[in-house]
């Protein structure tokens, strides 16, 4: 691959073809990476939640965000903010796992705010209130570590799999 030219998909749109790790970070061309989520997949809400939870549990929140993004873009207008908020939570966890405390906390809070209007009744069985609490608590924790004087080189990334939220109360 000529690395001076932009990667393009079959339709000629710019697409980065570099392999990625489990947190979505680009790796060098030719390095083994994690399979990316296919784009534009239309899933039922049940399929979306099952696949996103599987990815979150595997410590791959970046990939879960892509699943939520498909639901956000293809779902009913009345649910777009729900799926967008879930995507933002997944990206917030991604940033926190990469050690980006500022971006992680910001996206976790933005996602929590987007979900605030969906608490009752539980859409598709999603534990919205629990997710909001999880996001606020994790955002506070990653900010507190940075506030304790840790410089960027010493901020400990969170364990993405260990911090994975449960999307539905009572089970994964």
N, C-alpha and C positions, 0 to 999 in steps of 0.2 A: 504494500500500500504506500502510495506517495503521501507522506505526512505533511507536505506543503499545501496540498489541495484539501478542500473541505469534503467530508464524507457526505454522500447523497443517498437518498433512498431511491426506489424504483421510479417514483414520480418526480425525482429531481430536487426534492426538498432537502435542506441541510439536516443531517442526522449524524450525531456522533456515533461512530461504529466501534469506538474503543471498548474493550471489555470493562466491566465494573465489578467492584467487590460487593459484599453483602450489604454495605451501607450506601451503595450507589456511587462510590468514589471511582473516578476513571483510573484505569490501570494502563500500563504501557501496551501498545499494539502487540499482539502475539501472546500476551500473558493469559493464563487461564483465569476466567472470571465466572461470575454467577450469571446464569441465564436471566435475561431481562424479561419483564412482563410484556406480553404482546399489547400493543396499543389498540384502542378502539373496540375492545371486547365488550359486548353487551351481555350482562349477567342479570339474573334476578337479584333482588335484595338479599335473599338467602345465600345464593352463590357468592355474591360480593362479600358478605360478612364472613362466610366460611373460609374463603380464600385469603382475605385480609387477616383474619385471626391466625391462620396457619403461618403466614409470612411474619406477622408480629411475633408469634411464639418462637419462630426460627431465628429471631434477631435481625430481621430484614425489613425494618419499617419503611425504608425508601421504596421498596417494591410494593409494600402494602399501600403506600400513598398512591402509586400508579393505579392500583385496583380501585381505590376510592375515587380517583380522578375520572376513570371511565364511567363510574356510576354518576358522578356529578355532571358530566357532560352529556350522558345519554338518558338520565332519569327524568322524571316529571319535574317541571319547574318548581312545584311546591316543595320538593325534597332537595333541590340543588344545594341550598345552604347547609343542610344536614351532611351531605356527602362531602362538601367542600370543607366543612369544619372537621370531619373525621380525617380528611387528607392532610389538613394543617396539623392535627395532632400527630399524625405519623411522621410528617416532615420535622416537626418540633423534636420528636424523639430521635429522629435521624441526626439532627444537628447536635443535640445533647450527647449522643453516642459518639459523635465525631470530635467532641470537646469544645464545640462552639456554644458556650453557655448563653451568650447574649441572644444569638439567633434562635437557639432552642427554646429559651424561656419566652421570647416574643411570640414565636409560632404556637407554642403550647397555649399561651393565653389567648391568642387570636382565635385558635380553634375552639377553645372553651367558650369564648364569647359567641361564636357562630352557632354553637349547639344550645345556647341558653334558652332559646325559644322552643325547643323540641322535647322538653322533659316529660310532659304528660299529654296524652298517654305515650308509652314507650314506642317510638316508631320501629317497626320490625323487631321488637324485643330488645332494642339497644338500650343499655343502662346509661342514659344520657347524664343523669345527675352524678353517678359514680365516675364517669369519664371526666366530667368537669372538675370534680374533686381531685381525681388522679392528676390531671393536667396542672391544676393550680399548685398542688403539693410538689410535683416534680419541678415545675418552674421555680418555685421558691427555693427548693433544695439546690438546684444548679446555680442559681443567682447567689445564694448564701456562700457557697464554696468560693466563688469569685470574689465576693465582698470580704471574705476573710483574708484577703491579701495574696491569694494565689495568683501568680502571673500566668499568662497564657500557656507557657510551656509546662506548668505544673498542675493545671486544672485536670482533674481526672474525668475522662469520659464516662458516662453511665453505661451500664451493661444493657444493651438494647433488648436482649431476650429476657433478662432478669427484671427489667422495668416494663415489659409489655403489658398493656392494659387488657382487661377482659371486656370485650365489646358487649357481651350479654351477661347479665347477672345469672349466677347459678350454673355456668358452664362455658366452655370454649367452643 
